[in-house]
Amino acid sequence: MRVLGITGSLRSDSHNGRLLRAAAALLPPEAEFVAFTGLKAIPPFDEDDERNPGSAVGRWRAEIGRADALLFATPEYNSSIPGALKNAVDWASRPFATAALRNRPAAVIGASTGMFGAVWAQAELRKALAAAGARVIDRELPVADVENAFAADGTLAEHDQELALGEILAELLAQADMRIAA
């Protein structure tokens, strides 16, 4: 089972990258976690470039294609999804009939420095992924006050959040198992 982790932040040491690492540590041994690091290289979506989108888009689509499940961790920028992440979703949504995201199990989690834990961005990203054809789990994990959200070992400091993250991962892997079996 291959889980592709995608953070919506371009910062090298982002809070949402930490959240993905905490999630990876909770995966069972048979699940391989792979972090996608090429978000910054994906050019702005342009329908004129769809026939020849370039290597960064090709790599993005290929990584999605190799994954059994997708785990997105998004910050919230101006009450919504970071532009680079939305742009990547747009590229992975085209052409719709054969889109990389089509029928791919996906989950969305998020962390922010504020008190809402990127709830709005998570909702917006779930909506965009569903519109792109992904099978999105209808759950969220808002990690607020992210500077204090992690223990020294990188796990989530709040036990309830750690449990919720584990439940989201279990549901995501179950969806991936169903897709593989079909």
Summary of the structure (lengths in Angstrom):
residues: 182
radius of gyration: 15.4
end to end distance: 14.9
largest distance: 48.3
contacts: 610
relative contact order: 0.18
helix: 45%
strand: 18%
